[in-house]
Amino acid sequence: MFASTDGSGLWRSFDGGETWETLDKKMTEAVSGGRQNVKQGYDVESDPNQEGVLYYATKLGIVKTNDDGETLDIVPLLSAPGEARIYDVAINPFDSNEIWYSATIGERPIFFKSFDGGQTWDIVKITTSRI
């Protein structure tokens, strides 16, 4: 089980929530080489097709783990770290290579999609100015 809060970072539990472990240190090392605080998390999404795979949207971008949080890697995005405020991450339940995320850059809402597991991204224009 994983949980994220805006200000407390990413947490995991292997016993149904009885005890929790913070992944703050691992996250900080993976995302910024230990230089920045990554406790602002906005969304956490597990891959429904792959055990142990999780995507975590932070203030600096999207982080992925393939092993329940033991190791963490930055997902390459079109925006620079911290440029986009990422609200949601979604994985197609029938195809793990299809990933979507919604964000704002400044005040402009925008969708991004990938059909190759996050290696490349396309922008999807939306017809609203609402976040």
N, CA, C and O atoms as CSV, one atom per row, in Angstrom:
chain,resi,resn,atom,element,x,y,z
A,1,MET,N,N,0.850,-1.166,0.000
A,1,MET,CA,C,0.000,0.000,0.000
A,1,MET,C,C,0.902,1.238,0.000
A,1,MET,O,O,1.908,1.286,0.707
A,2,PHE,N,N,0.523,2.238,-0.807
A,2,PHE,CA,C,1.265,3.489,-0.876
A,2,PHE,C,C,0.333,4.653,-0.579
A,2,PHE,O,O,-0.865,4.587,-0.855
A,3,ALA,N,N,0.888,5.715,-0.017
A,3,ALA,CA,C,0.113,6.922,0.253
A,3,ALA,C,C,1.008,8.130,0.023
A,3,ALA,O,O,2.220,8.083,0.236
A,4,SER,N,N,0.382,9.199,-0.412
A,4,SER,CA,C,1.093,10.446,-0.651
A,4,SER,C,C,0.271,11.590,-0.085
A,4,SER,O,O,-0.957,11.593,-0.160
A,5,THR,N,N,0.974,12.560,0.482
A,5,THR,CA,C,0.305,13.766,0.940
A,5,THR,C,C,1.105,14.967,0.464
A,5,THR,O,O,2.305,14.867,0.209
A,6,ASP,N,N,0.445,16.074,0.351
A,6,ASP,CA,C,1.117,17.312,-0.035
A,6,ASP,C,C,1.856,17.844,1.188
A,6,ASP,O,O,1.283,18.560,2.009
A,7,GLY,N,N,3.120,17.491,1.298
A,7,GLY,CA,C,3.926,17.957,2.412
A,7,GLY,C,C,4.605,16.856,3.194
A,7,GLY,O,O,5.557,17.121,3.928
A,8,SER,N,N,4.131,15.599,3.053
A,8,SER,CA,C,4.743,14.495,3.794
A,8,SER,C,C,5.421,13.471,2.897
A,8,SER,O,O,6.008,12.512,3.398
A,9,GLY,N,N,5.356,13.648,1.605
A,9,GLY,CA,C,6.033,12.745,0.689
A,9,GLY,C,C,5.326,11.428,0.470
A,9,GLY,O,O,4.135,11.290,0.748
A,10,LEU,N,N,6.076,10.459,-0.033
A,10,LEU,CA,C,5.561,9.139,-0.378
A,10,LEU,C,C,5.847,8.166,0.762
A,10,LEU,O,O,6.953,8.125,1.301
A,11,TRP,N,N,4.829,7.387,1.115
A,11,TRP,CA,C,4.932,6.405,2.191
A,11,TRP,C,C,4.486,5.048,1.666
A,11,TRP,O,O,3.700,4.969,0.722
A,12,ARG,N,N,4.991,3.974,2.283
A,12,ARG,CA,C,4.542,2.636,1.905
A,12,ARG,C,C,4.329,1.779,3.146
A,12,ARG,O,O,4.933,1.988,4.198
A,13,SER,N,N,3.447,0.811,2.973
A,13,SER,CA,C,3.141,-0.139,4.039
A,13,SER,C,C,3.039,-1.523,3.416
A,13,SER,O,O,2.394,-1.705,2.383
A,14,PHE,N,N,3.677,-2.492,4.050
A,14,PHE,CA,C,3.609,-3.871,3.585
A,14,PHE,C,C,2.692,-4.726,4.460
A,14,PHE,O,O,2.576,-5.933,4.249
A,15,ASP,N,N,2.034,-4.088,5.454
A,15,ASP,CA,C,1.193,-4.848,6.372
A,15,ASP,C,C,-0.225,-4.268,6.469
A,15,ASP,O,O,-0.829,-4.265,7.541
A,16,GLY,N,N,-0.744,-3.779,5.340
A,16,GLY,CA,C,-2.117,-3.278,5.304
A,16,GLY,C,C,-2.336,-1.978,6.046
A,16,GLY,O,O,-3.468,-1.668,6.417
A,17,GLY,N,N,-1.278,-1.203,6.274
A,17,GLY,CA,C,-1.412,0.093,6.926
A,17,GLY,C,C,-1.151,0.095,8.416
A,17,GLY,O,O,-1.315,1.128,9.066
A,18,GLU,N,N,-0.747,-1.036,8.975
A,18,GLU,CA,C,-0.418,-1.088,10.410
A,18,GLU,C,C,0.818,-0.237,10.703
A,18,GLU,O,O,0.848,0.518,11.674
A,19,THR,N,N,1.836,-0.371,9.849
A,19,THR,CA,C,3.053,0.439,9.984
A,19,THR,C,C,3.375,1.062,8.628
A,19,THR,O,O,3.039,0.510,7.581
A,20,TRP,N,N,4.027,2.213,8.667
A,20,TRP,CA,C,4.359,2.959,7.451
A,20,TRP,C,C,5.835,3.319,7.452
A,20,TRP,O,O,6.435,3.562,8.499
A,21,GLU,N,N,6.403,3.347,6.255
A,21,GLU,CA,C,7.793,3.737,6.057
A,21,GLU,C,C,7.831,4.870,5.035
A,21,GLU,O,O,7.227,4.773,3.967
A,22,THR,N,N,8.540,5.935,5.370
A,22,THR,CA,C,8.679,7.031,4.415
A,22,THR,C,C,9.729,6.682,3.364
A,22,THR,O,O,10.734,6.038,3.664
A,23,LEU,N,N,9.484,7.113,2.137
A,23,LEU,CA,C,10.460,6.929,1.059
A,23,LEU,C,C,11.154,8.249,0.739
A,23,LEU,O,O,11.724,8.416,-0.340
A,24,ASP,N,N,11.101,9.175,1.678
A,24,ASP,CA,C,11.647,10.516,1.482
A,24,ASP,C,C,13.123,10.497,1.113
A,24,ASP,O,O,13.522,11.171,0.163
A,25,LYS,N,N,13.937,9.748,1.833
A,25,LYS,CA,C,15.374,9.724,1.555
A,25,LYS,C,C,15.659,9.149,0.175
A,25,LYS,O,O,16.449,9.712,-0.583
A,26,LYS,N,N,15.022,8.029,-0.154
A,26,LYS,CA,C,15.221,7.418,-1.469
A,26,LYS,C,C,14.732,8.350,-2.576
A,26,LYS,O,O,15.362,8.463,-3.627
A,27,MET,N,N,13.607,9.013,-2.330
A,27,MET,CA,C,13.042,9.934,-3.316
A,27,MET,C,C,13.969,11.122,-3.544
A,27,MET,O,O,14.219,11.505,-4.687
A,28,THR,N,N,14.472,11.697,-2.476
A,28,THR,CA,C,15.360,12.849,-2.587
A,28,THR,C,C,16.618,12.490,-3.364
A,28,THR,O,O,17.062,13.259,-4.217
A,29,GLU,N,N,17.190,11.335,-3.079
A,29,GLU,CA,C,18.398,10.896,-3.782
A,29,GLU,C,C,18.119,10.651,-5.265
A,29,GLU,O,O,18.926,11.024,-6.116
A,30,ALA,N,N,16.985,10.027,-5.578
A,30,ALA,CA,C,16.660,9.701,-6.965
A,30,ALA,C,C,16.349,10.942,-7.787
A,30,ALA,O,O,16.802,11.067,-8.925
A,31,VAL,N,N,15.583,11.852,-7.216
A,31,VAL,CA,C,15.096,12.997,-7.983
A,31,VAL,C,C,16.134,14.092,-8.098
A,31,VAL,O,O,16.284,14.690,-9.164
A,32,SER,N,N,16.851,14.366,-7.029
A,32,SER,CA,C,17.683,15.565,-7.053
A,32,SER,C,C,19.080,15.371,-6.507
A,32,SER,O,O,19.754,16.351,-6.189
A,33,GLY,N,N,19.528,14.156,-6.391
A,33,GLY,CA,C,20.858,13.934,-5.856
A,33,GLY,C,C,20.992,14.422,-4.422
A,33,GLY,O,O,22.095,14.738,-3.978
A,34,GLY,N,N,19.876,14.486,-3.688
A,34,GLY,CA,C,19.903,14.889,-2.297
A,34,GLY,C,C,19.861,16.385,-2.075
A,34,GLY,O,O,20.011,16.837,-0.940
A,35,ARG,N,N,19.660,17.171,-3.126
A,35,ARG,CA,C,19.725,18.625,-2.990
A,35,ARG,C,C,18.387,19.289,-2.734
A,35,ARG,O,O,18.370,20.417,-2.242
A,36,GLN,N,N,17.269,18.657,-3.040
A,36,GLN,CA,C,15.987,19.337,-2.929
A,36,GLN,C,C,14.975,18.496,-2.169
A,36,GLN,O,O,15.057,17.268,-2.139
A,37,ASN,N,N,14.035,19.173,-1.565
A,37,ASN,CA,C,12.958,18.523,-0.846
A,37,ASN,C,C,11.892,18.081,-1.851
A,37,ASN,O,O,11.434,18.886,-2.661
A,38,VAL,N,N,11.502,16.827,-1.802
A,38,VAL,CA,C,10.481,16.311,-2.711
A,38,VAL,C,C,9.266,15.817,-1.939
A,38,VAL,O,O,8.636,14.833,-2.325
A,39,LYS,N,N,8.943,16.496,-0.861
A,39,LYS,CA,C,7.808,16.073,-0.037
A,39,LYS,C,C,6.472,16.526,-0.583
A,39,LYS,O,O,5.436,16.150,-0.035
A,40,GLN,N,N,6.457,17.318,-1.640
A,40,GLN,CA,C,5.182,17.713,-2.236
A,40,GLN,C,C,4.804,16.711,-3.307
A,40,GLN,O,O,5.320,16.755,-4.424
A,41,GLY,N,N,3.894,15.799,-2.958
A,41,GLY,CA,C,3.396,14.809,-3.889
A,41,GLY,C,C,1.940,15.077,-4.193
A,41,GLY,O,O,1.171,15.474,-3.318
A,42,TYR,N,N,1.570,14.857,-5.443
A,42,TYR,CA,C,0.216,15.193,-5.872
A,42,TYR,C,C,-0.608,13.988,-6.264
A,42,TYR,O,O,-1.831,14.014,-6.128
A,43,ASP,N,N,0.024,12.933,-6.745
A,43,ASP,CA,C,-0.725,11.749,-7.154
A,43,ASP,C,C,0.214,10.557,-7.130
A,43,ASP,O,O,1.409,10.686,-7.396
A,44,VAL,N,N,-0.333,9.408,-6.811
A,44,VAL,CA,C,0.408,8.156,-6.863
A,44,VAL,C,C,-0.489,7.144,-7.571
A,44,VAL,O,O,-1.664,7.000,-7.236
A,45,GLU,N,N,0.076,6.452,-8.546
A,45,GLU,CA,C,-0.712,5.529,-9.370
A,45,GLU,C,C,0.068,4.241,-9.570
A,45,GLU,O,O,1.199,4.265,-10.056
A,46,SER,N,N,-0.529,3.118,-9.198
A,46,SER,CA,C,0.120,1.838,-9.439
A,46,SER,C,C,-0.296,1.313,-10.811
A,46,SER,O,O,-1.410,1.552,-11.278
A,47,ASP,N,N,0.615,0.606,-11.430
A,47,ASP,CA,C,0.333,0.006,-12.729
A,47,ASP,C,C,-0.521,-1.241,-12.504
A,47,ASP,O,O,-0.073,-2.175,-11.840
A,48,PRO,N,N,-1.745,-1.274,-13.042
A,48,PRO,CA,C,-2.618,-2.427,-12.798
A,48,PRO,C,C,-2.147,-3.714,-13.464
A,48,PRO,O,O,-2.661,-4.793,-13.170
A,49,ASN,N,N,-1.167,-3.602,-14.364
A,49,ASN,CA,C,-0.707,-4.768,-15.112
A,49,ASN,C,C,0.628,-5.318,-14.649
A,49,ASN,O,O,1.017,-6.418,-15.041
A,50,GLN,N,N,1.342,-4.555,-13.809
A,50,GLN,CA,C,2.686,-4.967,-13.408
A,50,GLN,C,C,2.861,-4.808,-11.899
A,50,GLN,O,O,2.755,-3.703,-11.366
A,51,GLU,N,N,3.122,-5.893,-11.236
A,51,GLU,CA,C,3.353,-5.894,-9.791
A,51,GLU,C,C,4.568,-5.021,-9.443
A,51,GLU,O,O,5.622,-5.141,-10.066
A,52,GLY,N,N,4.412,-4.157,-8.456
A,52,GLY,CA,C,5.523,-3.353,-7.950
A,52,GLY,C,C,5.817,-2.088,-8.714
A,52,GLY,O,O,6.705,-1.333,-8.318
A,53,VAL,N,N,5.093,-1.821,-9.815
A,53,VAL,CA,C,5.341,-0.628,-10.627
A,53,VAL,C,C,4.408,0.484,-10.169
A,53,VAL,O,O,3.197,0.295,-10.054
A,54,LEU,N,N,4.995,1.641,-9.911
A,54,LEU,CA,C,4.254,2.770,-9.360
A,54,LEU,C,C,4.790,4.060,-9.946
A,54,LEU,O,O,5.996,4.215,-10.141
A,55,TYR,N,N,3.872,4.995,-10.230
A,55,TYR,CA,C,4.232,6.336,-10.692
A,55,TYR,C,C,3.816,7.336,-9.629
A,55,TYR,O,O,2.718,7.249,-9.080
A,56,TYR,N,N,4.690,8.282,-9.340
A,56,TYR,CA,C,4.452,9.271,-8.287
A,56,TYR,C,C,4.722,10.662,-8.848
A,56,TYR,O,O,5.836,10.968,-9.272
A,57,ALA,N,N,3.689,11.498,-8.846
A,57,ALA,CA,C,3.815,12.875,-9.335
A,57,ALA,C,C,4.272,13.775,-8.191
A,57,ALA,O,O,3.595,13.879,-7.168
A,58,THR,N,N,5.411,14.418,-8.365
A,58,THR,CA,C,5.967,15.309,-7.349
A,58,THR,C,C,6.044,16.727,-7.895
A,58,THR,O,O,5.723,16.988,-9.054
A,59,LYS,N,N,6.468,17.612,-7.049
A,59,LYS,CA,C,6.668,19.007,-7.450
A,59,LYS,C,C,7.710,19.107,-8.566
A,59,LYS,O,O,7.667,20.031,-9.379
A,60,LEU,N,N,8.635,18.164,-8.603
A,60,LEU,CA,C,9.718,18.217,-9.585
A,60,LEU,C,C,9.456,17.388,-10.834
A,60,LEU,O,O,10.204,17.512,-11.804
A,61,GLY,N,N,8.423,16.548,-10.852
A,61,GLY,CA,C,8.124,15.718,-12.018
A,61,GLY,C,C,7.513,14.396,-11.612
A,61,GLY,O,O,6.911,14.281,-10.544
A,62,ILE,N,N,7.669,13.395,-12.469
A,62,ILE,CA,C,7.125,12.057,-12.196
A,62,ILE,C,C,8.286,11.108,-11.908
A,62,ILE,O,O,9.288,11.083,-12.624
A,63,VAL,N,N,8.121,10.333,-10.843
A,63,VAL,CA,C,9.109,9.342,-10.451
A,63,VAL,C,C,8.460,7.970,-10.601
A,63,VAL,O,O,7.276,7.801,-10.312
A,64,LYS,N,N,9.242,6.994,-11.054
A,64,LYS,CA,C,8.734,5.636,-11.259
A,64,LYS,C,C,9.568,4.652,-10.456
A,64,LYS,O,O,10.784,4.800,-10.326
A,65,THR,N,N,8.890,3.647,-9.922
A,65,THR,CA,C,9.578,2.520,-9.302
A,65,THR,C,C,9.071,1.238,-9.947
A,65,THR,O,O,7.888,1.117,-10.266
A,66,ASN,N,N,9.969,0.289,-10.134
A,66,ASN,CA,C,9.616,-1.026,-10.660
A,66,ASN,C,C,9.633,-2.094,-9.580
A,66,ASN,O,O,9.315,-3.254,-9.843
A,67,ASP,N,N,10.009,-1.702,-8.344
A,67,ASP,CA,C,10.215,-2.678,-7.281
A,67,ASP,C,C,9.646,-2.214,-5.934
A,67,ASP,O,O,10.307,-2.324,-4.902
A,68,ASP,N,N,8.425,-1.701,-5.957
A,68,ASP,CA,C,7.727,-1.267,-4.740
A,68,ASP,C,C,8.481,-0.190,-3.965
A,68,ASP,O,O,8.385,-0.128,-2.739
A,69,GLY,N,N,9.221,0.648,-4.661
A,69,GLY,CA,C,9.872,1.772,-4.000
A,69,GLY,C,C,11.293,1.535,-3.540
A,69,GLY,O,O,11.891,2.420,-2.928
A,70,GLU,N,N,11.854,0.367,-3.816
A,70,GLU,CA,C,13.244,0.128,-3.433
A,70,GLU,C,C,14.197,1.006,-4.240
A,70,GLU,O,O,15.153,1.565,-3.703
A,71,THR,N,N,13.921,1.116,-5.537
A,71,THR,CA,C,14.687,2.027,-6.384
A,71,THR,C,C,13.703,2.942,-7.104
A,71,THR,O,O,12.584,2.541,-7.423
A,72,LEU,N,N,14.129,4.160,-7.352
A,72,LEU,CA,C,13.278,5.179,-7.965
A,72,LEU,C,C,14.025,5.838,-9.110
A,72,LEU,O,O,15.222,6.108,-9.011
A,73,ASP,N,N,13.314,6.094,-10.193
A,73,ASP,CA,C,13.917,6.734,-11.360
A,73,ASP,C,C,13.022,7.868,-11.839
A,73,ASP,O,O,11.799,7.792,-11.727
A,74,ILE,N,N,13.628,8.905,-12.366
A,74,ILE,CA,C,12.892,10.024,-12.926
A,74,ILE,C,C,12.364,9.626,-14.301
A,74,ILE,O,O,13.099,9.061,-15.111
A,75,VAL,N,N,11.098,9.918,-14.564
A,75,VAL,CA,C,10.508,9.690,-15.881
A,75,VAL,C,C,10.811,10.934,-16.722
A,75,VAL,O,O,10.489,12.047,-16.304
A,76,PRO,N,N,11.421,10.767,-17.898
A,76,PRO,CA,C,11.704,11.943,-18.735
A,76,PRO,C,C,10.406,12.574,-19.245
A,76,PRO,O,O,9.550,11.891,-19.808
A,77,LEU,N,N,10.275,13.887,-19.040
A,77,LEU,CA,C,9.083,14.629,-19.452
A,77,LEU,C,C,9.453,15.706,-20.458
A,77,LEU,O,O,10.634,15.987,-20.664
A,78,LEU,N,N,8.450,16.310,-21.085
A,78,LEU,CA,C,8.693,17.427,-21.993
A,78,LEU,C,C,9.017,18.710,-21.234
A,78,LEU,O,O,9.756,19.561,-21.729
A,79,SER,N,N,8.467,18.844,-20.040
A,79,SER,CA,C,8.691,20.045,-19.243
A,79,SER,C,C,9.927,19.877,-18.357
A,79,SER,O,O,10.314,18.760,-18.015
A,80,ALA,N,N,10.530,20.995,-17.997
A,80,ALA,CA,C,11.685,20.981,-17.108
A,80,ALA,C,C,11.242,20.642,-15.689
A,80,ALA,O,O,10.090,20.894,-15.336
A,81,PRO,N,N,12.126,20.077,-14.865
A,81,PRO,CA,C,11.753,19.772,-13.482
A,81,PRO,C,C,11.193,21.004,-12.765
A,81,PRO,O,O,11.831,22.056,-12.730
A,82,GLY,N,N,10.003,20.860,-12.199
A,82,GLY,CA,C,9.367,21.944,-11.473
A,82,GLY,C,C,8.569,22.913,-12.329
A,82,GLY,O,O,7.869,23.769,-11.788
A,83,GLU,N,N,8.656,22.801,-13.660
A,83,GLU,CA,C,7.933,23.722,-14.545
A,83,GLU,C,C,6.439,23.443,-14.561
A,83,GLU,O,O,5.634,24.374,-14.558
A,84,ALA,N,N,6.066,22.181,-14.578
A,84,ALA,CA,C,4.652,21.788,-14.646
A,84,ALA,C,C,4.188,21.307,-13.273
A,84,ALA,O,O,4.904,20.584,-12.580
A,85,ARG,N,N,3.002,21.711,-12.900
A,85,ARG,CA,C,2.368,21.209,-11.673
A,85,ARG,C,C,1.502,20.042,-12.117
A,85,ARG,O,O,0.442,20.246,-12.708
A,86,ILE,N,N,1.945,18.817,-11.837
A,86,ILE,CA,C,1.267,17.609,-12.302
A,86,ILE,C,C,0.195,17.219,-11.292
A,86,ILE,O,O,0.474,17.036,-10.107
A,87,TYR,N,N,-1.040,17.097,-11.784
A,87,TYR,CA,C,-2.166,16.786,-10.917
A,87,TYR,C,C,-2.477,15.299,-10.858
A,87,TYR,O,O,-2.741,14.771,-9.778
A,88,ASP,N,N,-2.452,14.619,-11.989
A,88,ASP,CA,C,-2.853,13.223,-12.039
A,88,ASP,C,C,-2.000,12.444,-13.024
A,88,ASP,O,O,-1.538,12.978,-14.032
A,89,VAL,N,N,-1.802,11.172,-12.710
A,89,VAL,CA,C,-1.139,10.232,-13.600
A,89,VAL,C,C,-2.094,9.060,-13.781
A,89,VAL,O,O,-2.710,8.611,-12.814
A,90,ALA,N,N,-2.225,8.560,-15.004
A,90,ALA,CA,C,-3.108,7.420,-15.266
A,90,ALA,C,C,-2.418,6.449,-16.213
A,90,ALA,O,O,-1.705,6.849,-17.134
A,91,ILE,N,N,-2.646,5.171,-15.965
A,91,ILE,CA,C,-2.106,4.112,-16.811
A,91,ILE,C,C,-3.280,3.334,-17.380
A,91,ILE,O,O,-4.205,2.973,-16.653
A,92,ASN,N,N,-3.242,3.080,-18.670
A,92,ASN,CA,C,-4.286,2.286,-19.308
A,92,ASN,C,C,-4.307,0.898,-18.663
A,92,ASN,O,O,-3.277,0.224,-18.630
A,93,PRO,N,N,-5.453,0.465,-18.154
A,93,PRO,CA,C,-5.506,-0.842,-17.490
A,93,PRO,C,C,-5.287,-2.025,-18.433
A,93,PRO,O,O,-5.103,-3.152,-17.974
A,94,PHE,N,N,-5.306,-1.781,-19.743
A,94,PHE,CA,C,-5.089,-2.855,-20.710
A,94,PHE,C,C,-3.739,-2.769,-21.405
A,94,PHE,O,O,-3.351,-3.690,-22.125
A,95,ASP,N,N,-3.007,-1.650,-21.193
A,95,ASP,CA,C,-1.723,-1.460,-21.866
A,95,ASP,C,C,-0.840,-0.550,-21.021
A,95,ASP,O,O,-1.043,0.664,-21.000
A,96,SER,N,N,0.126,-1.119,-20.332
A,96,SER,CA,C,1.000,-0.355,-19.431
A,96,SER,C,C,1.865,0.660,-20.152
A,96,SER,O,O,2.400,1.569,-19.517
A,97,ASN,N,N,2.013,0.530,-21.452
A,97,ASN,CA,C,2.802,1.503,-22.209
A,97,ASN,C,C,2.054,2.812,-22.433
A,97,ASN,O,O,2.669,3.817,-22.790
A,98,GLU,N,N,0.744,2.818,-22.232
A,98,GLU,CA,C,-0.055,4.032,-22.416
A,98,GLU,C,C,-0.217,4.750,-21.068
A,98,GLU,O,O,-0.911,4.276,-20.169
A,99,ILE,N,N,0.433,5.881,-20.964
A,99,ILE,CA,C,0.429,6.670,-19.726
A,99,ILE,C,C,-0.032,8.082,-20.070
A,99,ILE,O,O,0.345,8.634,-21.103
A,100,TRP,N,N,-0.840,8.652,-19.205
A,100,TRP,CA,C,-1.340,10.017,-19.361
A,100,TRP,C,C,-1.065,10.787,-18.081
A,100,TRP,O,O,-1.065,10.212,-16.992
A,101,TYR,N,N,-0.831,12.089,-18.210
A,101,TYR,CA,C,-0.827,12.928,-17.016
A,101,TYR,C,C,-1.365,14.305,-17.344
A,101,TYR,O,O,-1.208,14.819,-18.451
A,102,SER,N,N,-2.007,14.883,-16.336
A,102,SER,CA,C,-2.537,16.235,-16.488
A,102,SER,C,C,-1.697,17.177,-15.650
A,102,SER,O,O,-1.202,16.814,-14.583
A,103,ALA,N,N,-1.544,18.396,-16.154
A,103,ALA,CA,C,-0.681,19.365,-15.480
A,103,ALA,C,C,-1.111,20.777,-15.835
A,103,ALA,O,O,-1.950,20.995,-16.710
A,104,THR,N,N,-0.529,21.705,-15.150
A,104,THR,CA,C,-0.620,23.101,-15.545
A,104,THR,C,C,0.796,23.634,-15.670
A,104,THR,O,O,1.688,23.293,-14.892
A,105,ILE,N,N,0.970,24.470,-16.660
A,105,ILE,CA,C,2.207,25.229,-16.810
A,105,ILE,C,C,1.778,26.675,-16.734
A,105,ILE,O,O,1.092,27.179,-17.624
A,106,GLY,N,N,2.185,27.343,-15.670
A,106,GLY,CA,C,1.618,28.656,-15.376
A,106,GLY,C,C,0.154,28.457,-15.021
A,106,GLY,O,O,-0.166,27.711,-14.096
A,107,GLU,N,N,-0.713,29.103,-15.731
A,107,GLU,CA,C,-2.159,28.944,-15.522
A,107,GLU,C,C,-2.800,28.091,-16.608
A,107,GLU,O,O,-4.017,27.904,-16.606
A,108,ARG,N,N,-1.998,27.569,-17.538
A,108,ARG,CA,C,-2.526,26.827,-18.683
A,108,ARG,C,C,-2.614,25.323,-18.393
A,108,ARG,O,O,-1.590,24.682,-18.155
A,109,PRO,N,N,-3.836,24.751,-18.411
A,109,PRO,CA,C,-3.958,23.305,-18.221
A,109,PRO,C,C,-3.553,22.568,-19.494
A,109,PRO,O,O,-3.755,23.059,-20.604
A,110,ILE,N,N,-2.979,21.384,-19.311
A,110,ILE,CA,C,-2.481,20.636,-20.458
A,110,ILE,C,C,-2.467,19.138,-20.114
A,110,ILE,O,O,-2.268,18.762,-18.959
A,111,PHE,N,N,-2.680,18.294,-21.125
A,111,PHE,CA,C,-2.572,16.846,-20.992
A,111,PHE,C,C,-1.351,16.383,-21.777
A,111,PHE,O,O,-1.010,16.947,-22.817
A,112,PHE,N,N,-0.709,15.360,-21.265
A,112,PHE,CA,C,0.390,14.715,-21.963
A,112,PHE,C,C,0.064,13.236,-22.064
A,112,PHE,O,O,-0.551,12.666,-21.163
A,113,LYS,N,N,0.483,12.611,-23.171
A,113,LYS,CA,C,0.259,11.172,-23.344
A,113,LYS,C,C,1.523,10.519,-23.871
A,113,LYS,O,O,2.313,11.134,-24.587
A,114,SER,N,N,1.694,9.266,-23.503
A,114,SER,CA,C,2.808,8.460,-23.990
A,114,SER,C,C,2.271,7.083,-24.342
A,114,SER,O,O,1.455,6.521,-23.612
A,115,PHE,N,N,2.728,6.545,-25.457
A,115,PHE,CA,C,2.346,5.196,-25.855
A,115,PHE,C,C,3.527,4.234,-25.821
A,115,PHE,O,O,3.438,3.108,-26.311
A,116,ASP,N,N,4.643,4.693,-25.234
A,116,ASP,CA,C,5.829,3.845,-25.138
A,116,ASP,C,C,6.396,3.809,-23.716
A,116,ASP,O,O,7.612,3.764,-23.527
A,117,GLY,N,N,5.518,3.828,-22.733
A,117,GLY,CA,C,5.939,3.700,-21.341
A,117,GLY,C,C,6.625,4.920,-20.769
A,117,GLY,O,O,7.360,4.812,-19.787
A,118,GLY,N,N,6.400,6.082,-21.364
A,118,GLY,CA,C,6.981,7.317,-20.840
A,118,GLY,C,C,8.320,7.701,-21.444
A,118,GLY,O,O,8.980,8.622,-20.964
A,119,GLN,N,N,8.723,7.001,-22.492
A,119,GLN,CA,C,9.983,7.367,-23.148
A,119,GLN,C,C,9.831,8.634,-23.989
A,119,GLN,O,O,10.731,9.472,-24.036
A,120,THR,N,N,8.674,8.761,-24.654
A,120,THR,CA,C,8.369,9.976,-25.417
A,120,THR,C,C,6.955,10.422,-25.055
A,120,THR,O,O,6.120,9.613,-24.649
A,121,TRP,N,N,6.699,11.720,-25.208
A,121,TRP,CA,C,5.407,12.301,-24.832
A,121,TRP,C,C,4.878,13.179,-25.939
A,121,TRP,O,O,5.641,13.797,-26.682
A,122,ASP,N,N,3.549,13.230,-26.043
A,122,ASP,CA,C,2.855,14.141,-26.938
A,122,ASP,C,C,1.932,15.009,-26.097
A,122,ASP,O,O,1.452,14.589,-25.044
A,123,ILE,N,N,1.690,16.217,-26.573
A,123,ILE,CA,C,0.767,17.132,-25.915
A,123,ILE,C,C,-0.621,16.924,-26.491
A,123,ILE,O,O,-0.784,16.821,-27.707
A,124,VAL,N,N,-1.613,16.861,-25.628
A,124,VAL,CA,C,-3.011,16.758,-26.041
A,124,VAL,C,C,-3.680,18.072,-25.673
A,124,VAL,O,O,-3.796,18.410,-24.495
A,125,LYS,N,N,-4.116,18.808,-26.680
A,125,LYS,CA,C,-4.764,20.090,-26.420
A,125,LYS,C,C,-6.158,19.859,-25.857
A,125,LYS,O,O,-6.890,18.981,-26.316
A,126,ILE,N,N,-6.513,20.654,-24.861
A,126,ILE,CA,C,-7.841,20.590,-24.287
A,126,ILE,C,C,-8.494,21.963,-24.442
A,126,ILE,O,O,-7.815,22.988,-24.489
A,127,THR,N,N,-9.803,21.962,-24.519
A,127,THR,CA,C,-10.533,23.205,-24.867
A,127,THR,C,C,-11.123,23.898,-23.647
A,127,THR,O,O,-12.227,24.439,-23.707
A,128,THR,N,N,-10.400,23.880,-22.559
A,128,THR,CA,C,-10.863,24.574,-21.367
A,128,THR,C,C,-9.694,25.318,-20.736
A,128,THR,O,O,-8.533,24.941,-20.899
A,129,SER,N,N,-10.018,26.357,-20.029
A,129,SER,CA,C,-8.969,27.071,-19.302
A,129,SER,C,C,-9.028,26.711,-17.820
A,129,SER,O,O,-8.272,27.260,-17.019
A,130,ARG,N,N,-9.912,25.803,-17.456
A,130,ARG,CA,C,-10.051,25.379,-16.060
A,130,ARG,C,C,-9.010,24.316,-15.730
A,130,ARG,O,O,-8.642,23.505,-16.580
A,131,ILE,N,N,-8.560,24.332,-14.531
A,131,ILE,CA,C,-7.541,23.366,-14.111
A,131,ILE,C,C,-8.180,22.006,-13.925
A,131,ILE,O,O,-7.496,21.045,-13.572
